Amino acid sequence: MIIHMRTTLIIDDDLFRELKKRAAEQRRTLSEVTQDALRHGLHERKPTRRPKPAKPPSFAMGKPAVDFSGRDQIYEILDRR
């Protein structure tokens, strides 16, 4: 059983003209030519894997001047300034 679905697509004017021209040249319907073009495009492109995001470099800066787990130490340093 073949099921057809109607849908609305927004197609660039130049591309639409090219599809209509090809349909006329091949004496086929616009739907047939469009479906063939979509099938070809879907099968031609193989899914590509996205590269893993690059990790930013990290640098050893030594012991931190402030231990941020204790707010009292932060207030003490800020009060000195």
PDB file of N, CA, C and O in Angstrom:
ATOM      1  N   MET A   1       0.835  -1.173   0.000  1.00  0.00           N
ATOM      2  CA  MET A   1       0.000   0.000   0.000  1.00  0.00           C
ATOM      3  C   MET A   1       0.883   1.241   0.000  1.00  0.00           C
ATOM      4  O   MET A   1       1.746   1.387   0.866  1.00  0.00           O
ATOM      5  N   ILE A   2       0.681   2.119  -0.946  1.00  0.00           N
ATOM      6  CA  ILE A   2       1.448   3.348  -1.062  1.00  0.00           C
ATOM      7  C   ILE A   2       0.629   4.482  -0.458  1.00  0.00           C
ATOM      8  O   ILE A   2      -0.529   4.693  -0.817  1.00  0.00           O
ATOM      9  N   ILE A   3       1.241   5.191   0.447  1.00  0.00           N
ATOM     10  CA  ILE A   3       0.573   6.318   1.084  1.00  0.00           C
ATOM     11  C   ILE A   3       1.265   7.593   0.630  1.00  0.00           C
ATOM     12  O   ILE A   3       2.488   7.712   0.709  1.00  0.00           O
ATOM     13  N   HIS A   4       0.486   8.526   0.163  1.00  0.00           N
ATOM     14  CA  HIS A   4       1.020   9.818  -0.257  1.00  0.00           C
ATOM     15  C   HIS A   4       0.629  10.863   0.779  1.00  0.00           C
ATOM     16  O   HIS A   4      -0.465  10.811   1.341  1.00  0.00           O
ATOM     17  N   MET A   5       1.512  11.795   1.026  1.00  0.00           N
ATOM     18  CA  MET A   5       1.214  12.852   1.965  1.00  0.00           C
ATOM     19  C   MET A   5       1.405  14.194   1.269  1.00  0.00           C
ATOM     20  O   MET A   5       2.429  14.442   0.632  1.00  0.00           O
ATOM     21  N   ARG A   6       0.431  15.027   1.400  1.00  0.00           N
ATOM     22  CA  ARG A   6       0.563  16.385   0.874  1.00  0.00           C
ATOM     23  C   ARG A   6       1.211  17.249   1.940  1.00  0.00           C
ATOM     24  O   ARG A   6       0.931  17.116   3.131  1.00  0.00           O
ATOM     25  N   THR A   7       2.078  18.129   1.487  1.00  0.00           N
ATOM     26  CA  THR A   7       2.729  19.040   2.418  1.00  0.00           C
ATOM     27  C   THR A   7       3.052  20.330   1.683  1.00  0.00           C
ATOM     28  O   THR A   7       3.009  20.380   0.454  1.00  0.00           O
ATOM     29  N   THR A   8       3.365  21.339   2.417  1.00  0.00           N
ATOM     30  CA  THR A   8       3.737  22.623   1.836  1.00  0.00           C
ATOM     31  C   THR A   8       5.211  22.866   2.117  1.00  0.00           C
ATOM     32  O   THR A   8       5.663  22.756   3.257  1.00  0.00           O
ATOM     33  N   LEU A   9       5.948  23.193   1.081  1.00  0.00           N
ATOM     34  CA  LEU A   9       7.365  23.509   1.211  1.00  0.00           C
ATOM     35  C   LEU A   9       7.602  24.921   0.715  1.00  0.00           C
ATOM     36  O   LEU A   9       6.948  25.382  -0.221  1.00  0.00           O
ATOM     37  N   ILE A  10       8.525  25.590   1.337  1.00  0.00           N
ATOM     38  CA  ILE A  10       8.942  26.901   0.849  1.00  0.00           C
ATOM     39  C   ILE A  10      10.241  26.674   0.087  1.00  0.00           C
ATOM     40  O   ILE A  10      11.257  26.288   0.663  1.00  0.00           O
ATOM     41  N   ILE A  11      10.188  26.924  -1.229  1.00  0.00           N
ATOM     42  CA  ILE A  11      11.327  26.655  -2.111  1.00  0.00           C
ATOM     43  C   ILE A  11      11.752  27.965  -2.764  1.00  0.00           C
ATOM     44  O   ILE A  11      10.921  28.757  -3.210  1.00  0.00           O
ATOM     45  N   ASP A  12      13.043  28.170  -2.808  1.00  0.00           N
ATOM     46  CA  ASP A  12      13.621  29.342  -3.454  1.00  0.00           C
ATOM     47  C   ASP A  12      13.122  29.431  -4.907  1.00  0.00           C
ATOM     48  O   ASP A  12      12.998  28.409  -5.582  1.00  0.00           O
ATOM     49  N   ASP A  13      12.840  30.644  -5.385  1.00  0.00           N
ATOM     50  CA  ASP A  13      12.292  30.836  -6.741  1.00  0.00           C
ATOM     51  C   ASP A  13      13.169  30.220  -7.828  1.00  0.00           C
ATOM     52  O   ASP A  13      12.665  29.553  -8.731  1.00  0.00           O
ATOM     53  N   ASP A  14      14.472  30.440  -7.742  1.00  0.00           N
ATOM     54  CA  ASP A  14      15.384  29.896  -8.761  1.00  0.00           C
ATOM     55  C   ASP A  14      15.351  28.363  -8.769  1.00  0.00           C
ATOM     56  O   ASP A  14      15.346  27.744  -9.833  1.00  0.00           O
ATOM     57  N   LEU A  15      15.329  27.769  -7.600  1.00  0.00           N
ATOM     58  CA  LEU A  15      15.274  26.312  -7.502  1.00  0.00           C
ATOM     59  C   LEU A  15      13.949  25.795  -8.046  1.00  0.00           C
ATOM     60  O   LEU A  15      13.918  24.770  -8.727  1.00  0.00           O
ATOM     61  N   PHE A  16      12.858  26.492  -7.753  1.00  0.00           N
ATOM     62  CA  PHE A  16      11.544  26.079  -8.241  1.00  0.00           C
ATOM     63  C   PHE A  16      11.500  26.109  -9.773  1.00  0.00           C
ATOM     64  O   PHE A  16      10.974  25.194 -10.407  1.00  0.00           O
ATOM     65  N   ARG A  17      12.059  27.176 -10.355  1.00  0.00           N
ATOM     66  CA  ARG A  17      12.101  27.269 -11.814  1.00  0.00           C
ATOM     67  C   ARG A  17      12.916  26.122 -12.409  1.00  0.00           C
ATOM     68  O   ARG A  17      12.543  25.550 -13.433  1.00  0.00           O
ATOM     69  N   GLU A  18      14.027  25.794 -11.759  1.00  0.00           N
ATOM     70  CA  GLU A  18      14.875  24.700 -12.240  1.00  0.00           C
ATOM     71  C   GLU A  18      14.131  23.362 -12.168  1.00  0.00           C
ATOM     72  O   GLU A  18      14.227  22.544 -13.083  1.00  0.00           O
ATOM     73  N   LEU A  19      13.394  23.145 -11.081  1.00  0.00           N
ATOM     74  CA  LEU A  19      12.603  21.917 -10.961  1.00  0.00           C
ATOM     75  C   LEU A  19      11.528  21.843 -12.045  1.00  0.00           C
ATOM     76  O   LEU A  19      11.330  20.793 -12.657  1.00  0.00           O
ATOM     77  N   LYS A  20      10.837  22.958 -12.282  1.00  0.00           N
ATOM     78  CA  LYS A  20       9.789  22.971 -13.300  1.00  0.00           C
ATOM     79  C   LYS A  20      10.377  22.726 -14.689  1.00  0.00           C
ATOM     80  O   LYS A  20       9.792  22.005 -15.497  1.00  0.00           O
ATOM     81  N   LYS A  21      11.535  23.329 -14.963  1.00  0.00           N
ATOM     82  CA  LYS A  21      12.191  23.154 -16.257  1.00  0.00           C
ATOM     83  C   LYS A  21      12.573  21.689 -16.466  1.00  0.00           C
ATOM     84  O   LYS A  21      12.352  21.126 -17.539  1.00  0.00           O
ATOM     85  N   ARG A  22      13.151  21.078 -15.426  1.00  0.00           N
ATOM     86  CA  ARG A  22      13.561  19.673 -15.528  1.00  0.00           C
ATOM     87  C   ARG A  22      12.339  18.769 -15.720  1.00  0.00           C
ATOM     88  O   ARG A  22      12.388  17.810 -16.490  1.00  0.00           O
ATOM     89  N   ALA A  23      11.258  19.074 -15.026  1.00  0.00           N
ATOM     90  CA  ALA A  23      10.033  18.282 -15.170  1.00  0.00           C
ATOM     91  C   ALA A  23       9.506  18.367 -16.600  1.00  0.00           C
ATOM     92  O   ALA A  23       9.073  17.363 -17.164  1.00  0.00           O
ATOM     93  N   ALA A  24       9.543  19.556 -17.181  1.00  0.00           N
ATOM     94  CA  ALA A  24       9.068  19.730 -18.560  1.00  0.00           C
ATOM     95  C   ALA A  24       9.977  18.991 -19.534  1.00  0.00           C
ATOM     96  O   ALA A  24       9.493  18.340 -20.459  1.00  0.00           O
ATOM     97  N   GLU A  25      11.294  19.086 -19.335  1.00  0.00           N
ATOM     98  CA  GLU A  25      12.245  18.412 -20.221  1.00  0.00           C
ATOM     99  C   GLU A  25      12.072  16.898 -20.183  1.00  0.00           C
ATOM    100  O   GLU A  25      12.205  16.226 -21.206  1.00  0.00           O
ATOM    101  N   GLN A  26      11.776  16.370 -19.007  1.00  0.00           N
ATOM    102  CA  GLN A  26      11.653  14.926 -18.842  1.00  0.00           C
ATOM    103  C   GLN A  26      10.208  14.441 -19.014  1.00  0.00           C
ATOM    104  O   GLN A  26       9.927  13.246 -18.921  1.00  0.00           O
ATOM    105  N   ARG A  27       9.300  15.389 -19.264  1.00  0.00           N
ATOM    106  CA  ARG A  27       7.869  15.080 -19.397  1.00  0.00           C
ATOM    107  C   ARG A  27       7.352  14.290 -18.190  1.00  0.00           C
ATOM    108  O   ARG A  27       6.682  13.265 -18.315  1.00  0.00           O
ATOM    109  N   ARG A  28       7.700  14.821 -17.022  1.00  0.00           N
ATOM    110  CA  ARG A  28       7.285  14.230 -15.753  1.00  0.00           C
ATOM    111  C   ARG A  28       6.612  15.312 -14.925  1.00  0.00           C
ATOM    112  O   ARG A  28       6.688  16.498 -15.247  1.00  0.00           O
ATOM    113  N   THR A  29       5.958  14.892 -13.865  1.00  0.00           N
ATOM    114  CA  THR A  29       5.305  15.879 -13.007  1.00  0.00           C
ATOM    115  C   THR A  29       6.341  16.540 -12.103  1.00  0.00           C
ATOM    116  O   THR A  29       7.422  16.007 -11.857  1.00  0.00           O
ATOM    117  N   LEU A  30       5.972  17.704 -11.629  1.00  0.00           N
ATOM    118  CA  LEU A  30       6.837  18.424 -10.702  1.00  0.00           C
ATOM    119  C   LEU A  30       7.044  17.600  -9.429  1.00  0.00           C
ATOM    120  O   LEU A  30       8.139  17.577  -8.867  1.00  0.00           O
ATOM    121  N   SER A  31       5.994  16.932  -8.986  1.00  0.00           N
ATOM    122  CA  SER A  31       6.105  16.084  -7.786  1.00  0.00           C
ATOM    123  C   SER A  31       7.108  14.960  -7.984  1.00  0.00           C
ATOM    124  O   SER A  31       7.905  14.681  -7.088  1.00  0.00           O
ATOM    125  N   GLU A  32       7.084  14.307  -9.143  1.00  0.00           N
ATOM    126  CA  GLU A  32       8.015  13.205  -9.402  1.00  0.00           C
ATOM    127  C   GLU A  32       9.463  13.696  -9.396  1.00  0.00           C
ATOM    128  O   GLU A  32      10.339  13.080  -8.789  1.00  0.00           O
ATOM    129  N   VAL A  33       9.693  14.801 -10.073  1.00  0.00           N
ATOM    130  CA  VAL A  33      11.064  15.337 -10.147  1.00  0.00           C
ATOM    131  C   VAL A  33      11.539  15.777  -8.763  1.00  0.00           C
ATOM    132  O   VAL A  33      12.691  15.540  -8.400  1.00  0.00           O
ATOM    133  N   THR A  34      10.673  16.406  -8.000  1.00  0.00           N
ATOM    134  CA  THR A  34      11.039  16.867  -6.658  1.00  0.00           C
ATOM    135  C   THR A  34      11.327  15.681  -5.741  1.00  0.00           C
ATOM    136  O   THR A  34      12.295  15.701  -4.982  1.00  0.00           O
ATOM    137  N   GLN A  35      10.482  14.643  -5.814  1.00  0.00           N
ATOM    138  CA  GLN A  35      10.710  13.457  -4.989  1.00  0.00           C
ATOM    139  C   GLN A  35      12.026  12.773  -5.338  1.00  0.00           C
ATOM    140  O   GLN A  35      12.766  12.349  -4.450  1.00  0.00           O
ATOM    141  N   ASP A  36      12.315  12.668  -6.628  1.00  0.00           N
ATOM    142  CA  ASP A  36      13.588  12.063  -7.041  1.00  0.00           C
ATOM    143  C   ASP A  36      14.774  12.869  -6.529  1.00  0.00           C
ATOM    144  O   ASP A  36      15.762  12.301  -6.064  1.00  0.00           O
ATOM    145  N   ALA A  37      14.676  14.190  -6.616  1.00  0.00           N
ATOM    146  CA  ALA A  37      15.768  15.054  -6.149  1.00  0.00           C
ATOM    147  C   ALA A  37      15.962  14.899  -4.637  1.00  0.00           C
ATOM    148  O   ALA A  37      17.093  14.854  -4.152  1.00  0.00           O
ATOM    149  N   LEU A  38      14.861  14.819  -3.908  1.00  0.00           N
ATOM    150  CA  LEU A  38      14.963  14.638  -2.460  1.00  0.00           C
ATOM    151  C   LEU A  38      15.559  13.274  -2.116  1.00  0.00           C
ATOM    152  O   LEU A  38      16.423  13.173  -1.245  1.00  0.00           O
ATOM    153  N   ARG A  39      15.103  12.238  -2.793  1.00  0.00           N
ATOM    154  CA  ARG A  39      15.654  10.895  -2.547  1.00  0.00           C
ATOM    155  C   ARG A  39      17.153  10.862  -2.822  1.00  0.00           C
ATOM    156  O   ARG A  39      17.938  10.340  -2.030  1.00  0.00           O
ATOM    157  N   HIS A  40      17.526  11.429  -3.957  1.00  0.00           N
ATOM    158  CA  HIS A  40      18.945  11.446  -4.328  1.00  0.00           C
ATOM    159  C   HIS A  40      19.762  12.195  -3.267  1.00  0.00           C
ATOM    160  O   HIS A  40      20.825  11.735  -2.853  1.00  0.00           O
ATOM    161  N   GLY A  41      19.260  13.333  -2.843  1.00  0.00           N
ATOM    162  CA  GLY A  41      19.973  14.125  -1.837  1.00  0.00           C
ATOM    163  C   GLY A  41      20.082  13.415  -0.501  1.00  0.00           C
ATOM    164  O   GLY A  41      21.106  13.512   0.176  1.00  0.00           O
ATOM    165  N   LEU A  42      19.034  12.702  -0.119  1.00  0.00           N
ATOM    166  CA  LEU A  42      19.072  11.990   1.162  1.00  0.00           C
ATOM    167  C   LEU A  42      20.005  10.797   1.120  1.00  0.00           C
ATOM    168  O   LEU A  42      20.683  10.516   2.109  1.00  0.00           O
ATOM    169  N   HIS A  43      20.059  10.093   0.010  1.00  0.00           N
ATOM    170  CA  HIS A  43      20.902   8.899  -0.074  1.00  0.00           C
ATOM    171  C   HIS A  43      22.353   9.230  -0.382  1.00  0.00           C
ATOM    172  O   HIS A  43      23.255   8.458  -0.056  1.00  0.00           O
ATOM    173  N   GLU A  44      22.575  10.366  -1.005  1.00  0.00           N
ATOM    174  CA  GLU A  44      23.937  10.749  -1.384  1.00  0.00           C
ATOM    175  C   GLU A  44      24.755  11.162  -0.171  1.00  0.00           C
ATOM    176  O   GLU A  44      25.942  10.849  -0.082  1.00  0.00           O
ATOM    177  N   ARG A  45      24.142  11.844   0.737  1.00  0.00           N
ATOM    178  CA  ARG A  45      24.874  12.340   1.910  1.00  0.00           C
ATOM    179  C   ARG A  45      24.828  11.317   3.024  1.00  0.00           C
ATOM    180  O   ARG A  45      23.760  10.934   3.504  1.00  0.00           O
ATOM    181  N   LYS A  46      25.980  10.895   3.414  1.00  0.00           N
ATOM    182  CA  LYS A  46      26.057   9.978   4.533  1.00  0.00           C
ATOM    183  C   LYS A  46      26.192  10.809   5.799  1.00  0.00           C
ATOM    184  O   LYS A  46      26.846  11.852   5.797  1.00  0.00           O
ATOM    185  N   PRO A  47      25.575  10.349   6.876  1.00  0.00           N
ATOM    186  CA  PRO A  47      25.679  11.111   8.120  1.00  0.00           C
ATOM    187  C   PRO A  47      27.136  11.242   8.551  1.00  0.00           C
ATOM    188  O   PRO A  47      27.898  10.277   8.495  1.00  0.00           O
ATOM    189  N   THR A  48      27.500  12.395   8.964  1.00  0.00           N
ATOM    190  CA  THR A  48      28.862  12.625   9.426  1.00  0.00           C
ATOM    191  C   THR A  48      28.851  12.736  10.940  1.00  0.00           C
ATOM    192  O   THR A  48      27.918  13.266  11.544  1.00  0.00           O
ATOM    193  N   ARG A  49      29.891  12.232  11.517  1.00  0.00           N
ATOM    194  CA  ARG A  49      30.018  12.351  12.969  1.00  0.00           C
ATOM    195  C   ARG A  49      30.595  13.712  13.295  1.00  0.00           C
ATOM    196  O   ARG A  49      31.530  14.191  12.653  1.00  0.00           O
ATOM    197  N   ARG A  50      30.026  14.301  14.281  1.00  0.00           N
ATOM    198  CA  ARG A  50      30.551  15.591  14.732  1.00  0.00           C
ATOM    199  C   ARG A  50      31.837  15.360  15.510  1.00  0.00           C
ATOM    200  O   ARG A  50      31.918  14.449  16.334  1.00  0.00           O
ATOM    201  N   PRO A  51      32.833  16.182  15.246  1.00  0.00           N
ATOM    202  CA  PRO A  51      34.070  16.020  16.017  1.00  0.00           C
ATOM    203  C   PRO A  51      33.824  16.394  17.478  1.00  0.00           C
ATOM    204  O   PRO A  51      32.984  17.238  17.792  1.00  0.00           O
ATOM    205  N   LYS A  52      34.568  15.751  18.346  1.00  0.00           N
ATOM    206  CA  LYS A  52      34.453  16.084  19.763  1.00  0.00           C
ATOM    207  C   LYS A  52      34.953  17.503  19.971  1.00  0.00           C
ATOM    208  O   LYS A  52      35.940  17.912  19.358  1.00  0.00           O
ATOM    209  N   PRO A  53      34.280  18.258  20.831  1.00  0.00           N
ATOM    210  CA  PRO A  53      34.746  19.615  21.089  1.00  0.00           C
ATOM    211  C   PRO A  53      36.145  19.602  21.704  1.00  0.00           C
ATOM    212  O   PRO A  53      36.472  18.744  22.525  1.00  0.00           O
ATOM    213  N   ALA A  54      36.938  20.543  21.300  1.00  0.00           N
ATOM    214  CA  ALA A  54      38.300  20.632  21.810  1.00  0.00           C
ATOM    215  C   ALA A  54      38.280  21.051  23.275  1.00  0.00           C
ATOM    216  O   ALA A  54      37.487  21.902  23.677  1.00  0.00           O
ATOM    217  N   LYS A  55      39.152  20.450  24.062  1.00  0.00           N
ATOM    218  CA  LYS A  55      39.255  20.841  25.467  1.00  0.00           C
ATOM    219  C   LYS A  55      40.181  22.048  25.569  1.00  0.00           C
ATOM    220  O   LYS A  55      41.270  22.052  24.996  1.00  0.00           O
ATOM    221  N   PRO A  56      39.747  23.062  26.295  1.00  0.00           N
ATOM    222  CA  PRO A  56      40.646  24.205  26.465  1.00  0.00           C
ATOM    223  C   PRO A  56      41.838  23.790  27.324  1.00  0.00           C
ATOM    224  O   PRO A  56      41.712  22.915  28.181  1.00  0.00           O
ATOM    225  N   PRO A  57      42.971  24.402  27.102  1.00  0.00           N
ATOM    226  CA  PRO A  57      44.143  24.031  27.892  1.00  0.00           C
ATOM    227  C   PRO A  57      43.956  24.438  29.351  1.00  0.00           C
ATOM    228  O   PRO A  57      43.271  25.414  29.656  1.00  0.00           O
ATOM    229  N   SER A  58      44.571  23.680  30.233  1.00  0.00           N
ATOM    230  CA  SER A  58      44.551  24.044  31.653  1.00  0.00           C
ATOM    231  C   SER A  58      45.992  24.212  32.121  1.00  0.00           C
ATOM    232  O   SER A  58      46.911  23.574  31.608  1.00  0.00           O
ATOM    233  N   PHE A  59      46.160  25.072  33.089  1.00  0.00           N
ATOM    234  CA  PHE A  59      47.504  25.388  33.583  1.00  0.00           C
ATOM    235  C   PHE A  59      47.523  25.247  35.095  1.00  0.00           C
ATOM    236  O   PHE A  59      46.573  25.631  35.777  1.00  0.00           O
ATOM    237  N   ALA A  60      48.611  24.694  35.612  1.00  0.00           N
ATOM    238  CA  ALA A  60      48.782  24.599  37.057  1.00  0.00           C
ATOM    239  C   ALA A  60      49.236  25.967  37.557  1.00  0.00           C
ATOM    240  O   ALA A  60      50.299  26.456  37.175  1.00  0.00           O
ATOM    241  N   MET A  61      48.436  26.567  38.400  1.00  0.00           N
ATOM    242  CA  MET A  61      48.741  27.919  38.883  1.00  0.00           C
ATOM    243  C   MET A  61      49.238  27.903  40.327  1.00  0.00           C
ATOM    244  O   MET A  61      49.457  28.957  40.924  1.00  0.00           O
ATOM    245  N   GLY A  62      49.410  26.740  40.870  1.00  0.00           N
ATOM    246  CA  GLY A  62      49.842  26.669  42.260  1.00  0.00           C
ATOM    247  C   GLY A  62      48.652  26.711  43.190  1.00  0.00           C
ATOM    248  O   GLY A  62      47.505  26.598  42.757  1.00  0.00           O
ATOM    249  N   LYS A  63      48.928  26.872  44.454  1.00  0.00           N
ATOM    250  CA  LYS A  63      47.876  26.881  45.464  1.00  0.00           C
ATOM    251  C   LYS A  63      47.088  28.186  45.362  1.00  0.00           C
ATOM    252  O   LYS A  63      47.681  29.261  45.275  1.00  0.00           O
ATOM    253  N   PRO A  64      45.748  28.099  45.371  1.00  0.00           N
ATOM    254  CA  PRO A  64      44.950  29.317  45.288  1.00  0.00           C
ATOM    255  C   PRO A  64      45.140  30.182  46.531  1.00  0.00           C
ATOM    256  O   PRO A  64      45.375  29.676  47.628  1.00  0.00           O
ATOM    257  N   ALA A  65      45.034  31.498  46.337  1.00  0.00           N
ATOM    258  CA  ALA A  65      45.201  32.430  47.450  1.00  0.00           C
ATOM    259  C   ALA A  65      44.002  32.382  48.384  1.00  0.00           C
ATOM    260  O   ALA A  65      44.124  32.670  49.575  1.00  0.00           O
ATOM    261  N   VAL A  66      42.856  32.022  47.851  1.00  0.00           N
ATOM    262  CA  VAL A  66      41.630  32.018  48.643  1.00  0.00           C
ATOM    263  C   VAL A  66      40.945  30.669  48.495  1.00  0.00           C
ATOM    264  O   VAL A  66      40.849  30.134  47.390  1.00  0.00           O
ATOM    265  N   ASP A  67      40.482  30.134  49.574  1.00  0.00           N
ATOM    266  CA  ASP A  67      39.662  28.931  49.543  1.00  0.00           C
ATOM    267  C   ASP A  67      38.211  29.409  49.492  1.00  0.00           C
ATOM    268  O   ASP A  67      37.678  29.903  50.486  1.00  0.00           O
ATOM    269  N   PHE A  68      37.592  29.261  48.354  1.00  0.00           N
ATOM    270  CA  PHE A  68      36.248  29.810  48.164  1.00  0.00           C
ATOM    271  C   PHE A  68      35.164  29.013  48.881  1.00  0.00           C
ATOM    272  O   PHE A  68      33.990  29.382  48.833  1.00  0.00           O
ATOM    273  N   SER A  69      35.539  27.943  49.533  1.00  0.00           N
ATOM    274  CA  SER A  69      34.531  27.185  50.269  1.00  0.00           C
ATOM    275  C   SER A  69      34.150  27.879  51.567  1.00  0.00           C
ATOM    276  O   SER A  69      33.104  27.578  52.142  1.00  0.00           O
ATOM    277  N   GLY A  70      34.983  28.806  52.040  1.00  0.00           N
ATOM    278  CA  GLY A  70      34.666  29.539  53.277  1.00  0.00           C
ATOM    279  C   GLY A  70      34.479  31.020  52.998  1.00  0.00           C
ATOM    280  O   GLY A  70      35.432  31.709  52.635  1.00  0.00           O
ATOM    281  N   ARG A  71      33.273  31.511  53.163  1.00  0.00           N
ATOM    282  CA  ARG A  71      33.006  32.921  52.838  1.00  0.00           C
ATOM    283  C   ARG A  71      33.688  33.876  53.810  1.00  0.00           C
ATOM    284  O   ARG A  71      33.986  35.014  53.449  1.00  0.00           O
ATOM    285  N   ASP A  72      33.938  33.427  55.039  1.00  0.00           N
ATOM    286  CA  ASP A  72      34.575  34.314  56.010  1.00  0.00           C
ATOM    287  C   ASP A  72      35.969  34.731  55.533  1.00  0.00           C
ATOM    288  O   ASP A  72      36.383  35.873  55.733  1.00  0.00           O
ATOM    289  N   GLN A  73      36.674  33.815  54.914  1.00  0.00           N
ATOM    290  CA  GLN A  73      38.009  34.128  54.416  1.00  0.00           C
ATOM    291  C   GLN A  73      37.926  35.157  53.291  1.00  0.00           C
ATOM    292  O   GLN A  73      38.783  36.035  53.191  1.00  0.00           O
ATOM    293  N   ILE A  74      36.914  35.057  52.455  1.00  0.00           N
ATOM    294  CA  ILE A  74      36.731  36.027  51.359  1.00  0.00           C
ATOM    295  C   ILE A  74      36.464  37.413  51.939  1.00  0.00           C
ATOM    296  O   ILE A  74      37.055  38.402  51.503  1.00  0.00           O
ATOM    297  N   TYR A  75      35.564  37.478  52.929  1.00  0.00           N
ATOM    298  CA  TYR A  75      35.257  38.786  53.539  1.00  0.00           C
ATOM    299  C   TYR A  75      36.495  39.384  54.198  1.00  0.00           C
ATOM    300  O   TYR A  75      36.717  40.593  54.136  1.00  0.00           O
ATOM    301  N   GLU A  76      37.288  38.543  54.819  1.00  0.00           N
ATOM    302  CA  GLU A  76      38.509  39.033  55.489  1.00  0.00           C
ATOM    303  C   GLU A  76      39.467  39.650  54.482  1.00  0.00           C
ATOM    304  O   GLU A  76      40.043  40.704  54.751  1.00  0.00           O
ATOM    305  N   ILE A  77      39.650  39.013  53.319  1.00  0.00           N
ATOM    306  CA  ILE A  77      40.547  39.541  52.306  1.00  0.00           C
ATOM    307  C   ILE A  77      39.994  40.828  51.707  1.00  0.00           C
ATOM    308  O   ILE A  77      40.750  41.766  51.450  1.00  0.00           O
ATOM    309  N   LEU A  78      38.683  40.882  51.481  1.00  0.00           N
ATOM    310  CA  LEU A  78      38.082  42.090  50.930  1.00  0.00           C
ATOM    311  C   LEU A  78      38.151  43.263  51.888  1.00  0.00           C
ATOM    312  O   LEU A  78      38.289  44.409  51.462  1.00  0.00           O
ATOM    313  N   ASP A  79      38.054  42.983  53.185  1.00  0.00           N
ATOM    314  CA  ASP A  79      38.126  44.049  54.197  1.00  0.00           C
ATOM    315  C   ASP A  79      39.515  44.656  54.277  1.00  0.00           C
ATOM    316  O   ASP A  79      39.667  45.812  54.671  1.00  0.00           O
ATOM    317  N   ARG A  80      40.542  43.878  53.902  1.00  0.00           N
ATOM    318  CA  ARG A  80      41.922  44.387  53.943  1.00  0.00           C
ATOM    319  C   ARG A  80      42.150  45.470  52.910  1.00  0.00           C
ATOM    320  O   ARG A  80      43.023  46.319  53.088  1.00  0.00           O
ATOM    321  N   ARG A  81      41.379  45.456  51.828  1.00  0.00           N
ATOM    322  CA  ARG A  81      41.573  46.419  50.732  1.00  0.00           C
ATOM    323  C   ARG A  81      40.804  47.613  50.992  1.00  0.00           C
ATOM    324  O   ARG A  81      40.827  48.549  50.193  1.00  0.00           O
TER     325      ARG A  81
END
